[in-house]
Amino acid sequence: MGISTNGKRLFIARHGETVFNKVARMQGQAEVHTPLTWEGCVQARAMGRALAHYLGDDSRPQLWSSTAGRALQTLALIAEEIAADWHDTNRDDRLLEIDVGRWSGRTYADIAAEIGPIVDKEHHLFSVRPDGGEYYDDVARRLSKWIEELPFDDDMLVICHGMTARVLRGLLLGTQPIERFGAPIALSLAQGSMVMIRDGVETLVIDGSGQGERA
């Protein structure tokens, strides 16, 4: 049973491809705001155009974003396509990506060479807790608190991150928690994808063509 959104629509997407995504380097909650690549900008524009078409003449949704630069940059490009004011964005740290701790800035390959496999290939999730970072149960707790505070009095556009978006979608859809990860986690979507969730039901707005999950 999904969470009631009072009939309001939540449009959810991760940021576009970044320079770190391009070379499989960890970002997490790093203070360095890695910029979008050209492909990331193209993805953001495509999501914006798809959302504009989906909305038609409907009023524009409230804008919400992680405080990370890559999410805010993505939202700026989408907002321009839907004629929304980026300056009205609600920014919240609870929408940040999973904290990868001491892995931040390192490549997946370097970390795996040092400690062994770190990705569960079945679910496309970390198979171990990042050194000094969070795990999925931690992400679920902070997102649950964010959801509890929402009045659901208007449609919302939420730009966050790969792992965060999957946990957020899992919570809103009422997905059964995966025991080994301690959290409800929705299926992975390609970068450049956007979904709409209303009262526990998910609809695809645009199917992207990116690289899948890179924190």
Short mmCIF file of the C-alpha atoms (twelve columns), coordinates in Angstrom:
data_MODEL
# 
_entry.id   MODEL 
# 
loop_
_atom_site.group_PDB 
_atom_site.id 
_atom_site.type_symbol 
_atom_site.label_atom_id 
_atom_site.label_alt_id 
_atom_site.label_comp_id 
_atom_site.label_asym_id 
_atom_site.label_seq_id 
_atom_site.Cartn_x 
_atom_site.Cartn_y 
_atom_site.Cartn_z 
_atom_site.pdbx_PDB_model_num 
ATOM 1   C CA . MET A 1   0.000  0.000  0.000   1 
ATOM 2   C CA . GLY A 2   1.587  3.246  -1.113  1 
ATOM 3   C CA . ILE A 3   1.560  6.594  0.675   1 
ATOM 4   C CA . SER A 4   -1.406 8.870  0.038   1 
ATOM 5   C CA . THR A 5   -0.401 12.074 -1.729  1 
ATOM 6   C CA . ASN A 6   -3.885 13.550 -1.385  1 
ATOM 7   C CA . GLY A 7   -4.349 13.192 -5.127  1 
ATOM 8   C CA . LYS A 8   -1.316 15.380 -5.850  1 
ATOM 9   C CA . ARG A 9   1.344  14.357 -8.347  1 
ATOM 10  C CA . LEU A 10  5.036  13.977 -7.479  1 
ATOM 11  C CA . PHE A 11  7.344  14.119 -10.488 1 
ATOM 12  C CA . ILE A 12  10.637 12.507 -9.475  1 
ATOM 13  C CA . ALA A 13  13.970 12.359 -11.295 1 
ATOM 14  C CA . ARG A 14  17.667 12.133 -10.590 1 
ATOM 15  C CA . HIS A 15  20.139 14.705 -11.865 1 
ATOM 16  C CA . GLY A 16  21.629 14.454 -15.352 1 
ATOM 17  C CA . GLU A 17  24.979 12.823 -16.069 1 
ATOM 18  C CA . THR A 18  27.955 14.519 -14.393 1 
ATOM 19  C CA . VAL A 19  31.677 14.505 -15.070 1 
ATOM 20  C CA . PHE A 20  32.038 12.001 -12.203 1 
ATOM 21  C CA . ASN A 21  29.268 9.752  -13.575 1 
ATOM 22  C CA . LYS A 22  31.099 9.733  -16.901 1 
ATOM 23  C CA . VAL A 23  34.189 8.085  -15.414 1 
ATOM 24  C CA . ALA A 24  32.429 5.980  -12.714 1 
ATOM 25  C CA . ARG A 25  33.709 8.105  -9.826  1 
ATOM 26  C CA . MET A 26  31.872 8.358  -6.494  1 
ATOM 27  C CA . GLN A 27  30.090 11.620 -5.671  1 
ATOM 28  C CA . GLY A 28  27.772 11.011 -2.709  1 
ATOM 29  C CA . GLN A 29  27.514 14.141 -0.554  1 
ATOM 30  C CA . ALA A 30  30.919 15.563 -1.496  1 
ATOM 31  C CA . GLU A 31  31.302 19.316 -1.087  1 
ATOM 32  C CA . VAL A 32  32.666 19.524 -4.628  1 
ATOM 33  C CA . HIS A 33  29.655 20.178 -6.863  1 
ATOM 34  C CA . THR A 34  30.494 18.172 -9.949  1 
ATOM 35  C CA . PRO A 35  28.925 19.785 -13.042 1 
ATOM 36  C CA . LEU A 36  26.762 18.144 -15.667 1 
ATOM 37  C CA . THR A 37  28.346 16.899 -18.857 1 
ATOM 38  C CA . TRP A 38  26.913 17.997 -22.191 1 
ATOM 39  C CA . GLU A 39  24.960 14.711 -22.217 1 
ATOM 40  C CA . GLY A 40  23.677 15.539 -18.739 1 
ATOM 41  C CA . CYS A 41  22.389 18.878 -19.993 1 
ATOM 42  C CA . VAL A 42  20.712 17.140 -22.939 1 
ATOM 43  C CA . GLN A 43  19.057 14.695 -20.503 1 
ATOM 44  C CA . ALA A 44  17.785 17.541 -18.328 1 
ATOM 45  C CA . ARG A 45  16.383 19.412 -21.319 1 
ATOM 46  C CA . ALA A 46  14.667 16.236 -22.549 1 
ATOM 47  C CA . MET A 47  13.090 15.660 -19.145 1 
ATOM 48  C CA . GLY A 48  11.900 19.257 -19.106 1 
ATOM 49  C CA . ARG A 49  10.315 18.999 -22.533 1 
ATOM 50  C CA . ALA A 50  8.634  15.701 -21.623 1 
ATOM 51  C CA . LEU A 51  7.273  17.222 -18.422 1 
ATOM 52  C CA . ALA A 52  6.028  20.315 -20.256 1 
ATOM 53  C CA . HIS A 53  4.155  18.064 -22.680 1 
ATOM 54  C CA . TYR A 54  2.787  15.977 -19.782 1 
ATOM 55  C CA . LEU A 55  1.592  19.045 -17.872 1 
ATOM 56  C CA . GLY A 56  0.095  20.885 -20.812 1 
ATOM 57  C CA . ASP A 57  -1.819 23.886 -19.462 1 
ATOM 58  C CA . ASP A 58  -1.784 22.590 -15.867 1 
ATOM 59  C CA . SER A 59  -0.298 24.828 -13.198 1 
ATOM 60  C CA . ARG A 60  3.421  24.293 -12.627 1 
ATOM 61  C CA . PRO A 61  4.454  22.060 -9.712  1 
ATOM 62  C CA . GLN A 62  6.318  23.170 -6.622  1 
ATOM 63  C CA . LEU A 63  10.062 22.813 -7.179  1 
ATOM 64  C CA . TRP A 64  12.105 20.685 -4.777  1 
ATOM 65  C CA . SER A 65  15.753 19.745 -4.972  1 
ATOM 66  C CA . SER A 66  18.665 18.221 -3.167  1 
ATOM 67  C CA . THR A 67  21.126 20.926 -2.152  1 
ATOM 68  C CA . ALA A 68  23.831 19.384 -4.380  1 
ATOM 69  C CA . GLY A 69  24.902 21.535 -7.318  1 
ATOM 70  C CA . ARG A 70  24.309 18.787 -9.884  1 
ATOM 71  C CA . ALA A 71  20.665 18.479 -8.824  1 
ATOM 72  C CA . LEU A 72  20.116 22.244 -8.797  1 
ATOM 73  C CA . GLN A 73  21.735 22.577 -12.234 1 
ATOM 74  C CA . THR A 74  19.456 19.860 -13.595 1 
ATOM 75  C CA . LEU A 75  16.411 21.541 -12.086 1 
ATOM 76  C CA . ALA A 76  17.391 24.889 -13.619 1 
ATOM 77  C CA . LEU A 77  17.331 23.360 -17.107 1 
ATOM 78  C CA . ILE A 78  14.036 21.558 -16.484 1 
ATOM 79  C CA . ALA A 79  12.448 24.667 -14.955 1 
ATOM 80  C CA . GLU A 80  13.291 26.678 -18.069 1 
ATOM 81  C CA . GLU A 81  11.526 24.112 -20.268 1 
ATOM 82  C CA . ILE A 82  8.334  24.182 -18.167 1 
ATOM 83  C CA . ALA A 83  8.372  27.970 -17.611 1 
ATOM 84  C CA . ALA A 84  8.801  27.660 -13.830 1 
ATOM 85  C CA . ASP A 85  10.844 29.988 -11.616 1 
ATOM 86  C CA . TRP A 86  13.989 28.171 -10.406 1 
ATOM 87  C CA . HIS A 87  14.460 30.822 -7.720  1 
ATOM 88  C CA . ASP A 88  11.389 29.441 -5.927  1 
ATOM 89  C CA . THR A 89  13.082 26.052 -5.421  1 
ATOM 90  C CA . ASN A 90  12.700 24.379 -2.031  1 
ATOM 91  C CA . ARG A 91  16.120 22.947 -1.147  1 
ATOM 92  C CA . ASP A 92  16.467 20.152 1.398   1 
ATOM 93  C CA . ASP A 93  19.545 18.235 2.580   1 
ATOM 94  C CA . ARG A 94  17.387 15.164 3.175   1 
ATOM 95  C CA . LEU A 95  17.173 14.763 -0.602  1 
ATOM 96  C CA . LEU A 96  20.956 14.431 -0.908  1 
ATOM 97  C CA . GLU A 97  22.517 11.265 -2.300  1 
ATOM 98  C CA . ILE A 98  23.548 8.375  -0.067  1 
ATOM 99  C CA . ASP A 99  26.670 9.440  1.848   1 
ATOM 100 C CA . VAL A 100 29.585 7.382  0.499   1 
ATOM 101 C CA . GLY A 101 31.948 8.598  3.222   1 
ATOM 102 C CA . ARG A 102 35.626 7.910  2.507   1 
ATOM 103 C CA . TRP A 103 34.763 6.510  -0.911  1 
ATOM 104 C CA . SER A 104 33.915 10.008 -2.120  1 
ATOM 105 C CA . GLY A 105 35.959 11.069 -5.142  1 
ATOM 106 C CA . ARG A 106 37.307 7.561  -5.774  1 
ATOM 107 C CA . THR A 107 36.409 5.338  -8.717  1 
ATOM 108 C CA . TYR A 108 34.324 2.208  -8.338  1 
ATOM 109 C CA . ALA A 109 37.193 0.232  -9.873  1 
ATOM 110 C CA . ASP A 110 39.792 1.488  -7.386  1 
ATOM 111 C CA . ILE A 111 37.599 0.696  -4.397  1 
ATOM 112 C CA . ALA A 112 36.733 -2.783 -5.715  1 
ATOM 113 C CA . ALA A 113 40.426 -3.503 -6.360  1 
ATOM 114 C CA . GLU A 114 41.136 -2.639 -2.726  1 
ATOM 115 C CA . ILE A 115 38.288 -4.370 -0.853  1 
ATOM 116 C CA . GLY A 116 36.550 -6.589 -3.416  1 
ATOM 117 C CA . PRO A 117 33.150 -6.266 -5.123  1 
ATOM 118 C CA . ILE A 118 31.019 -3.413 -3.772  1 
ATOM 119 C CA . VAL A 119 27.943 -3.660 -6.017  1 
ATOM 120 C CA . ASP A 120 25.100 -6.179 -5.837  1 
ATOM 121 C CA . LYS A 121 24.605 -6.855 -9.538  1 
ATOM 122 C CA . GLU A 122 21.061 -8.190 -9.076  1 
ATOM 123 C CA . HIS A 123 19.737 -4.981 -7.534  1 
ATOM 124 C CA . HIS A 124 22.390 -2.497 -8.766  1 
ATOM 125 C CA . LEU A 125 23.009 -1.350 -5.194  1 
ATOM 126 C CA . PHE A 126 26.003 -1.229 -2.866  1 
ATOM 127 C CA . SER A 127 26.583 -4.684 -1.394  1 
ATOM 128 C CA . VAL A 128 28.490 -3.205 1.573   1 
ATOM 129 C CA . ARG A 129 28.127 -0.035 3.611   1 
ATOM 130 C CA . PRO A 130 30.396 2.725  2.277   1 
ATOM 131 C CA . ASP A 131 33.341 3.305  4.598   1 
ATOM 132 C CA . GLY A 132 32.241 6.066  6.962   1 
ATOM 133 C CA . GLY A 133 28.997 6.598  5.043   1 
ATOM 134 C CA . GLU A 134 25.324 5.662  5.032   1 
ATOM 135 C CA . TYR A 135 23.377 2.589  4.026   1 
ATOM 136 C CA . TYR A 136 19.887 2.365  2.580   1 
ATOM 137 C CA . ASP A 137 18.120 2.184  5.937   1 
ATOM 138 C CA . ASP A 138 19.712 5.538  6.840   1 
ATOM 139 C CA . VAL A 139 18.505 7.079  3.582   1 
ATOM 140 C CA . ALA A 140 14.995 5.699  4.158   1 
ATOM 141 C CA . ARG A 141 14.826 7.245  7.633   1 
ATOM 142 C CA . ARG A 142 15.685 10.765 6.488   1 
ATOM 143 C CA . LEU A 143 13.397 10.563 3.472   1 
ATOM 144 C CA . SER A 144 10.553 9.258  5.641   1 
ATOM 145 C CA . LYS A 145 10.880 12.333 7.862   1 
ATOM 146 C CA . TRP A 146 10.801 14.571 4.788   1 
ATOM 147 C CA . ILE A 147 7.665  12.850 3.479   1 
ATOM 148 C CA . GLU A 148 5.952  13.140 6.878   1 
ATOM 149 C CA . GLU A 149 6.354  16.926 6.776   1 
ATOM 150 C CA . LEU A 150 4.832  17.364 3.316   1 
ATOM 151 C CA . PRO A 151 1.332  18.877 3.256   1 
ATOM 152 C CA . PHE A 152 0.602  17.428 -0.215  1 
ATOM 153 C CA . ASP A 153 -1.298 20.581 -1.122  1 
ATOM 154 C CA . ASP A 154 0.155  20.922 -4.623  1 
ATOM 155 C CA . ASP A 155 1.939  18.927 -7.322  1 
ATOM 156 C CA . MET A 156 5.713  18.684 -6.820  1 
ATOM 157 C CA . LEU A 157 8.785  18.259 -9.004  1 
ATOM 158 C CA . VAL A 158 11.592 16.595 -7.038  1 
ATOM 159 C CA . ILE A 159 15.165 16.388 -8.358  1 
ATOM 160 C CA . CYS A 160 17.530 14.255 -6.333  1 
ATOM 161 C CA . HIS A 161 19.948 11.379 -7.013  1 
ATOM 162 C CA . GLY A 162 20.145 7.798  -8.260  1 
ATOM 163 C CA . MET A 163 20.072 5.914  -4.970  1 
ATOM 164 C CA . THR A 164 17.957 8.512  -3.171  1 
ATOM 165 C CA . ALA A 165 15.307 8.526  -5.901  1 
ATOM 166 C CA . ARG A 166 14.978 4.743  -5.755  1 
ATOM 167 C CA . VAL A 167 14.438 4.770  -1.983  1 
ATOM 168 C CA . LEU A 168 12.031 7.714  -2.235  1 
ATOM 169 C CA . ARG A 169 10.020 5.944  -4.912  1 
ATOM 170 C CA . GLY A 170 10.053 2.748  -2.852  1 
ATOM 171 C CA . LEU A 171 8.631  4.568  0.164   1 
ATOM 172 C CA . LEU A 172 5.929  6.362  -1.835  1 
ATOM 173 C CA . LEU A 173 4.932  3.181  -3.670  1 
ATOM 174 C CA . GLY A 174 4.829  1.071  -0.508  1 
ATOM 175 C CA . THR A 175 7.404  -1.336 -1.930  1 
ATOM 176 C CA . GLN A 176 8.270  -4.303 0.281   1 
ATOM 177 C CA . PRO A 177 11.628 -3.638 1.994   1 
ATOM 178 C CA . ILE A 178 14.564 -5.692 0.744   1 
ATOM 179 C CA . GLU A 179 15.860 -7.388 3.894   1 
ATOM 180 C CA . ARG A 180 19.580 -7.148 3.175   1 
ATOM 181 C CA . PHE A 181 19.320 -3.400 2.481   1 
ATOM 182 C CA . GLY A 182 16.830 -2.581 5.229   1 
ATOM 183 C CA . ALA A 183 14.717 -0.326 3.014   1 
ATOM 184 C CA . PRO A 184 12.042 -0.323 0.301   1 
ATOM 185 C CA . ILE A 185 13.859 0.318  -2.978  1 
ATOM 186 C CA . ALA A 186 12.177 0.781  -6.362  1 
ATOM 187 C CA . LEU A 187 13.539 -0.646 -9.593  1 
ATOM 188 C CA . SER A 188 16.432 1.162  -11.255 1 
ATOM 189 C CA . LEU A 189 15.742 3.574  -14.119 1 
ATOM 190 C CA . ALA A 190 18.202 4.883  -16.696 1 
ATOM 191 C CA . GLN A 191 19.624 8.342  -16.188 1 
ATOM 192 C CA . GLY A 192 17.385 10.880 -17.894 1 
ATOM 193 C CA . SER A 193 14.181 9.155  -16.752 1 
ATOM 194 C CA . MET A 194 11.327 10.813 -14.848 1 
ATOM 195 C CA . VAL A 195 8.317  9.254  -13.146 1 
ATOM 196 C CA . MET A 196 5.069  10.573 -11.712 1 
ATOM 197 C CA . ILE A 197 3.721  9.079  -8.475  1 
ATOM 198 C CA . ARG A 198 0.212  9.777  -7.205  1 
ATOM 199 C CA . ASP A 199 -1.366 7.925  -4.277  1 
ATOM 200 C CA . GLY A 200 1.004  4.959  -4.549  1 
ATOM 201 C CA . VAL A 201 0.803  4.509  -8.324  1 
ATOM 202 C CA . GLU A 202 3.778  5.228  -10.606 1 
ATOM 203 C CA . THR A 203 3.634  6.387  -14.232 1 
ATOM 204 C CA . LEU A 204 6.653  6.873  -16.500 1 
ATOM 205 C CA . VAL A 205 6.931  10.411 -17.899 1 
ATOM 206 C CA . ILE A 206 10.118 9.805  -19.915 1 
ATOM 207 C CA . ASP A 207 12.425 6.811  -20.259 1 
ATOM 208 C CA . GLY A 208 16.016 8.023  -20.361 1 
ATOM 209 C CA . SER A 209 18.935 6.441  -22.114 1 
ATOM 210 C CA . GLY A 210 21.739 6.996  -19.637 1 
ATOM 211 C CA . GLN A 211 24.108 4.840  -17.620 1 
ATOM 212 C CA . GLY A 212 21.953 3.546  -14.759 1 
ATOM 213 C CA . GLU A 213 23.006 4.024  -11.145 1 
ATOM 214 C CA . ARG A 214 26.112 5.981  -10.240 1 
ATOM 215 C CA . ALA A 215 25.931 7.645  -6.823  1 
# 
